[in-house]
Amino acid sequence: MKKKKSVAIGAIALLAAGAGLTGCSSSSSSSGPVDLTVWTGFTGGDAPGYKQIVKDFNASQSKVKVTMTVQPWDTIQQKLPSAWLTGTGPDIAAPAPDPNVIAQYVKTNSVLPLTATGSGDTKINTSKFASALTKEFTYNGKLYAVPANYATLSLYYNKKLFKAAGIASAPTTVAEFQADAKKLTTGGTYGLSLADNNTIQMWPILQWLSGGEVTDSKNCSALQTQASIDSLQPWVTLVKDDKISPVGQSGAEADSLFSAGKAAMEINGPWAAPGYKSAGIDLGIAKIPVGDDGTNVTLGSTAPLAISAKTKHPTEAQQFLAYWTSKSTQLKFSKSTGFPPLRTDLSDNATLKADPTVSVFASQVPDARLYLPQVPSATQVDANGYVPFIQKVTRDGDVSADATSAAATINQLTGCSS
């Protein structure tokens, strides 16, 4: 599982040091190509896909050479703010797996507004992105990043464990989801592997399925509303009383539990599929069950890709972003990684629809929602408000009382006064 969320199974991160952490000051001779440096934290099963983009770009022309350094996300988040302020960082970076982090770089004037937008292969085709993605990276009418990827979360399930429990197929409704999680919890095996920290969030999906919300349209907490309390209580009861999942798991621990065949279900993104398959799991992938009101909803995940405001090569850097997000590049990336395309003009691609992994994740793109989109201090809202709240209620807390306390924390962080 990705992330913060950076806990995907797969390739080992390469920790850059010394000269490897410089970039914007890089230059090339007048007769040689322009050198661009890129930092990313993509270390999961999808990592080869990003490396291939860089390799293909470099092979496609001779005027620009891109070098990508892969580092742990926390290393990037510690070093990048000051590096970009001083002009010693990379030309381009994925600052974090959290799209909301772009806001802090906009505030410090550390990121370049993107102007090379439009139609055609040499432009950034923003009109072809999923609409939520363009909106997420636009501040005061200016675009400051492009999506490095786009993923939806689906329901992974262990067919062997389902068969042993006498369950023929994946759940399709919330009621079935909850009943199956309880039935599959037996003999040292958990029905569902849930993480509550250092993970891409799963709990908001459980809330959304039953009408709950984390924040409202005014960026105020919605946790204390009756709808949100009612959406959480059944799942909290299942975890606390029926022990359908261990509590306190990080994303990596939740993944490991499922990979070991000790959990029957897990909510995760496409980056997890290769690891589960290599672990020998008899793997099934299904859409998130339909919500109580009959609608489909899941979480959409993206990481921003932005350019330093101090880069010496803004034209070439935007050229690379145009290539990264181009139709042909994204088609190849989706086919190799299992990620759904971030472009709407690939939604009906026959090759992608025929892929059993890609098709499930791609089918949920229209129903996907970003987590805390452009909510002020979103990263802190999650880390200091929502995560402690979930950890409290799944151990020994009271959903209603703890929601009131969490709401106060969230409202203070977002500046909500209502």
C-alpha positions as CSV (number, residue, x, y, z in Angstrom):
1,M,0.0,0.0,0.0
2,K,1.3,3.3,-1.0
3,K,2.4,5.7,1.2
4,K,2.0,8.1,3.6
5,K,1.0,6.4,2.8
6,S,4.1,5.0,1.3
7,V,4.1,1.4,2.3
8,A,3.7,-0.4,-1.1
9,I,5.1,-3.9,-1.5
10,G,7.9,-4.0,-4.0
11,A,11.1,-2.3,-5.0
12,I,13.5,-1.1,-2.3
13,A,14.0,2.7,-2.0
14,L,17.4,4.2,-2.9
15,L,18.4,6.8,-0.4
16,A,20.1,9.6,-2.1
17,A,22.9,11.5,-0.4
18,G,25.5,14.2,-1.0
19,A,25.6,15.2,-4.7
20,G,22.5,13.1,-5.4
21,L,20.4,15.7,-3.5
22,T,21.2,18.6,-5.8
23,G,19.5,19.5,-9.0
24,C,18.2,23.0,-9.8
25,S,21.8,24.3,-10.1
26,S,22.6,21.6,-12.6
27,S,23.6,22.7,-16.0
28,S,24.9,21.3,-19.3
29,S,27.4,22.4,-21.8
30,S,26.3,24.4,-24.7
31,S,26.8,21.5,-27.1
32,G,25.2,18.9,-24.8
33,P,21.6,18.2,-23.7
34,V,19.9,20.0,-20.9
35,D,20.1,18.0,-17.6
36,L,16.9,17.7,-15.5
37,T,16.8,16.1,-12.1
38,V,13.7,14.5,-10.6
39,W,13.0,13.2,-7.1
40,T,10.2,10.7,-6.5
41,G,9.3,8.3,-3.7
42,F,7.8,5.6,-5.9
43,T,9.1,2.3,-4.5
44,G,6.3,-0.1,-4.9
45,G,5.3,-2.6,-7.6
46,D,4.6,0.4,-9.9
47,A,8.2,1.7,-9.6
48,P,9.4,0.1,-12.9
49,G,6.6,2.0,-14.7
50,Y,8.0,5.4,-13.7
51,K,11.5,4.4,-14.5
52,Q,10.3,3.4,-18.0
53,I,8.8,6.8,-18.6
54,V,12.1,8.4,-17.9
55,K,14.0,5.9,-20.1
56,D,11.5,6.4,-23.0
57,F,11.6,10.1,-22.7
58,N,15.4,10.2,-22.9
59,A,15.4,7.9,-25.9
60,S,12.7,9.9,-27.7
61,Q,14.9,13.0,-28.2
62,S,18.5,14.3,-27.6
63,K,18.0,17.8,-26.3
64,V,17.0,16.9,-22.7
65,K,18.3,14.2,-20.3
66,V,16.3,13.4,-17.2
67,T,17.8,11.6,-14.2
68,M,15.4,10.4,-11.6
69,T,16.4,9.6,-8.0
70,V,14.1,7.4,-5.9
71,Q,14.1,8.1,-2.2
72,P,11.8,7.4,0.8
73,W,8.9,9.8,1.0
74,D,9.9,11.0,4.4
75,T,13.4,11.9,3.1
76,I,11.9,14.0,0.3
77,Q,9.5,15.7,2.7
78,Q,12.3,16.6,5.0
79,K,14.8,17.9,2.4
80,L,12.7,19.3,-0.4
81,P,11.2,22.5,1.2
82,S,14.5,24.0,2.0
83,A,16.2,22.7,-1.1
84,W,13.6,24.4,-3.3
85,L,13.7,27.6,-1.4
86,T,17.5,27.8,-1.8
87,G,17.5,26.6,-5.4
88,T,19.6,23.5,-4.6
89,G,16.9,20.9,-5.1
90,P,15.7,19.0,-8.1
91,D,14.2,20.6,-11.2
92,I,11.1,18.4,-10.8
93,A,9.7,16.4,-7.8
94,A,6.8,14.4,-6.5
95,P,6.9,16.2,-3.1
96,A,4.8,13.6,-1.3
97,P,2.1,11.0,-2.0
98,D,-0.4,13.5,-0.5
99,P,-1.8,15.8,-3.2
100,N,-2.6,18.4,-0.6
101,V,1.0,19.1,0.1
102,I,1.3,21.3,-3.0
103,A,-0.5,24.0,-1.1
104,Q,2.4,24.6,1.2
105,Y,4.8,25.0,-1.8
106,V,2.4,27.4,-3.4
107,K,2.4,29.5,-0.2
108,T,6.2,29.7,-0.2
109,N,6.4,30.4,-3.9
110,S,8.5,27.3,-4.4
111,V,6.7,25.8,-7.4
112,L,6.4,27.0,-10.9
113,P,3.0,27.8,-12.4
114,L,2.5,25.6,-15.4
115,T,1.8,27.5,-18.6
116,A,2.6,24.9,-21.3
117,T,-1.0,23.6,-21.3
118,G,-3.2,22.9,-24.3
119,S,-3.8,20.2,-26.9
120,G,-1.2,18.2,-28.7
121,D,1.7,16.0,-27.7
122,T,4.0,18.8,-26.7
123,K,1.5,20.4,-24.3
124,I,0.1,19.4,-20.9
125,N,-3.4,18.2,-21.8
126,T,-5.2,19.3,-18.7
127,S,-8.6,19.0,-20.4
128,K,-8.0,15.2,-20.7
129,F,-7.2,14.7,-17.0
130,A,-9.9,13.5,-14.6
131,S,-11.5,16.8,-13.5
132,A,-10.8,16.3,-9.8
133,L,-7.1,16.1,-10.6
134,T,-6.8,19.5,-12.4
135,K,-8.9,21.1,-9.6
136,E,-6.7,19.7,-6.9
137,F,-3.6,21.3,-8.2
138,T,-5.1,24.7,-9.2
139,Y,-4.7,27.6,-6.8
140,N,-5.9,31.1,-7.5
141,G,-6.5,30.1,-11.1
142,K,-3.0,28.8,-11.7
143,L,-2.0,25.2,-12.2
144,Y,1.0,24.2,-10.1
145,A,1.3,20.4,-10.6
146,V,0.2,17.5,-12.7
147,P,-0.8,14.1,-11.5
148,A,2.0,11.7,-11.4
149,N,-0.5,8.9,-11.4
150,Y,-4.1,8.2,-10.5
151,A,-5.3,5.2,-8.7
152,T,-8.6,4.0,-7.2
153,L,-8.9,1.6,-4.3
154,S,-10.6,-1.7,-4.8
155,L,-11.4,-4.7,-2.6
156,Y,-8.8,-7.5,-2.7
157,Y,-10.0,-10.9,-1.5
158,N,-8.5,-14.3,-0.9
159,K,-10.5,-16.8,-3.0
160,K,-9.2,-19.8,-1.0
161,L,-10.4,-18.3,2.3
162,F,-13.8,-17.4,0.7
163,K,-14.3,-20.9,-0.6
164,A,-13.4,-22.4,2.8
165,A,-16.0,-20.2,4.4
166,G,-18.6,-21.1,1.9
167,I,-18.8,-17.7,0.3
168,A,-19.1,-17.8,-3.4
169,S,-18.1,-14.3,-4.4
170,A,-17.0,-10.9,-3.2
171,P,-19.5,-8.8,-1.4
172,T,-21.5,-6.3,-3.4
173,T,-23.3,-4.3,-0.7
174,V,-22.3,-2.9,2.7
175,A,-24.5,-5.4,4.5
176,E,-22.7,-8.3,2.7
177,F,-19.3,-6.7,3.3
178,Q,-19.9,-6.5,7.0
179,A,-21.5,-10.0,7.2
180,D,-18.6,-11.5,5.2
181,A,-16.0,-9.8,7.3
182,K,-17.5,-11.3,10.4
183,K,-18.0,-14.8,8.9
184,L,-14.4,-14.9,7.6
185,T,-12.9,-14.1,11.0
186,T,-12.1,-17.5,12.4
187,G,-9.2,-19.7,13.5
188,G,-6.6,-17.0,13.6
189,T,-7.7,-15.5,10.2
190,Y,-9.2,-12.0,10.1
191,G,-12.1,-11.1,7.8
192,L,-10.6,-7.7,6.9
193,S,-7.2,-6.2,7.2
194,L,-7.6,-2.5,8.1
195,A,-4.8,0.0,8.7
196,D,-5.1,3.2,10.6
197,N,-1.7,4.8,10.3
198,N,1.1,5.3,7.7
199,T,-1.3,4.3,5.0
200,I,-3.5,5.4,2.3
201,Q,-6.8,5.9,4.1
202,M,-9.4,3.1,4.2
203,W,-11.7,4.3,6.9
204,P,-13.1,7.3,5.0
205,I,-14.4,4.8,2.4
206,L,-16.2,2.9,5.1
207,Q,-17.8,6.1,6.2
208,W,-18.7,7.3,2.7
209,L,-20.5,4.0,2.0
210,S,-23.0,4.8,4.7
211,G,-23.4,8.6,4.3
212,G,-20.6,9.8,6.6
213,E,-18.0,12.5,5.9
214,V,-14.8,13.7,7.5
215,T,-15.2,17.4,6.6
216,D,-17.9,19.4,5.0
217,S,-18.0,21.9,2.1
218,K,-16.9,24.7,4.5
219,N,-13.8,22.7,5.6
220,C,-15.4,22.1,9.0
221,S,-15.4,18.7,10.7
222,A,-18.3,16.5,9.9
223,L,-17.2,13.7,12.2
224,Q,-19.6,14.8,15.0
225,T,-22.7,14.7,12.8
226,Q,-25.1,11.9,13.4
227,A,-24.7,10.6,9.8
228,S,-20.9,10.2,10.4
229,I,-21.4,8.6,13.8
230,D,-23.9,6.2,12.4
231,S,-21.6,5.3,9.4
232,L,-18.7,4.5,11.7
233,Q,-20.4,2.7,14.6
234,P,-21.1,-0.7,12.9
235,W,-17.4,-0.9,11.7
236,V,-16.1,0.1,15.1
237,T,-18.2,-2.6,16.7
238,L,-17.0,-5.2,14.2
239,V,-13.4,-4.3,15.0
240,K,-13.7,-4.0,18.8
241,D,-16.2,-6.8,19.5
242,D,-16.0,-9.2,16.6
243,K,-12.2,-8.8,16.0
244,I,-12.6,-8.7,12.2
245,S,-9.2,-6.8,12.0
246,P,-6.2,-6.2,14.2
247,V,-6.1,-2.6,15.5
248,G,-3.2,-0.2,15.2
249,Q,-1.8,-1.6,11.9
250,S,0.3,0.5,9.6
251,G,-0.3,0.1,5.9
252,A,2.8,-2.2,5.6
253,E,1.5,-4.4,8.4
254,A,-2.0,-4.6,6.9
255,D,-0.4,-5.6,3.6
256,S,1.8,-8.3,5.2
257,L,-1.2,-9.8,7.0
258,F,-3.1,-10.2,3.7
259,S,0.0,-11.4,1.9
260,A,0.5,-14.1,4.5
261,G,-3.0,-15.4,4.0
262,K,-4.1,-14.3,7.4
263,A,-6.8,-11.9,6.3
264,A,-9.5,-12.6,3.8
265,M,-10.0,-9.0,2.5
266,E,-8.2,-5.7,2.2
267,I,-8.9,-2.4,0.6
268,N,-5.9,-1.3,-1.5
269,G,-4.7,0.2,-4.8
270,P,-3.3,-1.4,-7.9
271,W,0.3,-1.1,-6.7
272,A,-0.4,-4.0,-4.3
273,A,-1.4,-6.6,-6.9
274,P,2.1,-7.7,-7.9
275,G,3.1,-8.3,-4.3
276,Y,0.0,-10.3,-3.4
277,K,0.3,-12.5,-6.5
278,S,4.0,-13.1,-5.9
279,A,3.1,-14.1,-2.3
280,G,1.0,-16.9,-3.8
281,I,-2.4,-15.5,-2.8
282,D,-5.4,-16.9,-4.8
283,L,-6.3,-13.3,-5.6
284,G,-9.6,-11.8,-6.4
285,I,-10.1,-8.1,-7.1
286,A,-13.6,-6.5,-7.0
287,K,-15.2,-3.1,-6.9
288,I,-15.8,-1.5,-3.5
289,P,-19.4,-2.7,-2.5
290,V,-22.3,-0.4,-3.3
291,G,-23.1,2.1,-0.6
292,D,-26.3,2.1,1.5
293,D,-28.0,4.6,-0.8
294,G,-27.2,2.5,-3.9
295,T,-24.3,4.7,-5.1
296,N,-20.7,3.6,-5.8
297,V,-17.9,5.4,-4.1
298,T,-14.2,4.8,-3.5
299,L,-11.1,6.8,-2.7
300,G,-9.0,8.2,-5.5
301,S,-5.3,8.6,-4.9
302,T,-2.7,10.7,-6.7
303,A,0.7,12.1,-6.2
304,P,1.6,15.6,-7.6
305,L,4.5,16.2,-9.9
306,A,5.7,19.8,-9.8
307,I,8.5,22.0,-11.0
308,S,10.8,24.1,-8.8
309,A,10.2,27.8,-9.2
310,K,14.0,28.2,-9.3
311,T,14.7,25.7,-12.1
312,K,16.9,27.0,-14.9
313,H,15.0,25.0,-17.4
314,P,11.3,25.7,-17.1
315,T,10.5,25.0,-20.8
316,E,12.2,21.7,-20.8
317,A,10.8,20.7,-17.4
318,Q,7.2,21.4,-18.7
319,Q,8.1,19.4,-21.8
320,F,8.9,16.4,-19.6
321,L,5.6,16.8,-17.7
322,A,3.7,16.9,-21.0
323,Y,5.5,13.7,-22.0
324,W,4.8,12.0,-18.7
325,T,1.0,12.7,-18.9
326,S,0.7,12.1,-22.7
327,K,-1.8,9.6,-24.0
328,S,0.8,7.2,-25.4
329,T,2.9,7.3,-22.2
330,Q,-0.1,6.8,-19.9
331,L,-1.4,3.9,-22.0
332,K,1.9,2.1,-21.7
333,F,2.1,2.9,-18.0
334,S,-1.4,1.6,-17.3
335,K,-0.7,-1.6,-19.2
336,S,2.5,-2.3,-17.3
337,T,1.4,-1.3,-13.7
338,G,-2.3,-2.0,-13.5
339,F,-3.0,1.6,-12.6
340,P,-6.1,3.1,-14.2
341,P,-5.3,5.9,-16.7
342,L,-5.3,9.5,-15.4
343,R,-6.6,10.6,-18.8
344,T,-10.3,10.4,-19.6
345,D,-9.5,9.7,-23.3
346,L,-8.2,6.3,-22.4
347,S,-11.3,5.2,-20.4
348,D,-12.6,3.1,-23.3
349,N,-9.3,1.7,-24.5
350,A,-10.0,-1.9,-25.5
351,T,-6.6,-3.2,-24.3
352,L,-7.0,-1.7,-20.8
353,K,-10.6,-2.9,-20.5
354,A,-9.4,-6.4,-21.4
355,D,-6.9,-6.4,-18.5
356,P,-8.6,-8.1,-15.5
357,T,-6.7,-5.9,-13.0
358,V,-6.8,-2.5,-14.8
359,S,-10.4,-2.9,-15.7
360,V,-11.6,-3.1,-12.0
361,F,-9.6,-0.1,-10.9
362,A,-10.5,1.9,-14.1
363,S,-14.2,1.1,-13.7
364,Q,-14.2,3.1,-10.4
365,V,-12.6,6.2,-11.7
366,P,-15.9,8.0,-12.2
367,D,-16.9,7.2,-8.6
368,A,-13.6,8.0,-6.9
369,R,-13.2,10.9,-4.5
370,L,-10.0,12.5,-3.2
371,Y,-9.4,12.5,0.5
372,L,-9.6,16.0,2.1
373,P,-9.3,17.8,-1.3
374,Q,-7.8,21.3,-0.8
375,V,-8.8,21.2,2.9
376,P,-6.5,23.7,4.7
377,S,-3.7,21.9,6.6
378,A,-5.1,18.6,5.2
379,T,-1.9,16.6,6.1
380,Q,-2.2,17.7,9.8
381,V,-6.0,17.1,9.7
382,D,-5.3,13.5,8.8
383,A,-2.3,13.0,11.1
384,N,-3.5,14.9,14.2
385,G,-7.2,14.7,13.8
386,Y,-8.6,11.8,11.9
387,V,-5.9,9.1,12.5
388,P,-5.9,9.5,16.4
389,F,-9.7,9.5,16.3
390,I,-9.9,6.2,14.5
391,Q,-7.2,4.7,16.7
392,K,-9.1,5.8,19.8
393,V,-12.6,4.5,18.9
394,T,-11.3,1.2,17.7
395,R,-9.6,0.5,21.0
396,D,-11.6,1.7,23.9
397,G,-13.3,4.9,22.8
398,D,-16.8,6.1,22.3
399,V,-17.6,7.2,18.7
400,S,-19.9,10.0,19.6
401,A,-17.8,11.5,22.4
402,D,-14.5,11.1,20.6
403,A,-15.9,12.6,17.4
404,T,-16.7,15.8,19.3
405,S,-13.1,16.0,20.5
406,A,-11.7,15.2,17.1
407,A,-13.9,17.8,15.5
408,A,-12.5,20.5,17.7
409,T,-9.0,19.5,16.6
410,I,-9.9,19.5,13.0
411,N,-11.7,22.8,13.1
412,Q,-8.7,24.4,14.8
413,L,-6.4,23.1,12.1
414,T,-8.6,24.2,9.1
415,G,-9.5,27.5,10.7
416,C,-13.2,26.7,10.6
417,S,-15.2,29.0,12.8
418,S,-18.7,27.8,12.3
